[in-house]
Amino acid sequence: MKDLFIKYRLVIKFILTFLLVYGFLSFAYNYYLDASKGGYYYPDYITNLVANQSKNLLENIGYATQVIPHPDEPSMKLILEGKYLARVIEGCNGMSVIVLFVSFIIAFSGKLKTTILYLLSGSVLLYVVNLLRIVILSVGLYHYPWRKEELHTVIFPAIIYGMVFLLWMFWVNRFSNINK
């Protein structure tokens, strides 16, 4: 048993670090969501911000867009050219993907400064890609409503999770301590 532990100590360290960081960040994020209930920004600040930034991007490319609080559920209604297309819910704000990304990078950490810079730049990149994903999804739903299932459940998750995977692979092969 001791030999197995020694042989796989790096794998065990990665798994434990990942689970601890992911658990802590998930707990903190859920605490934030609970604390946001009934606040000024509906349904929470980050989801509200993502919905409004998506609206601004859509307006910048020429679409008349509205974002209003959904009366029946904690989400923002996205209305494009007068047509209610989508809800921006907490799961659309990209934070759970960023938590997953951060947990992995910390579990495979490298030099402190490099790790912090990569965490910040990768998180910003994921946030921006998520905004673009919402914008492209909205335009796609407006022009191709019959492709709703393919757009929402296949193509657009592939964009955000594909980006996370590429960032992970770049990190592991370029900066993590695993190469040493």
Summary of the structure (lengths in Angstrom):
residues: 180
radius of gyration: 19.1
end to end distance: 25.8
largest distance: 65.6
contacts: 510
relative contact order: 0.11
helix: 73%
strand: 10%
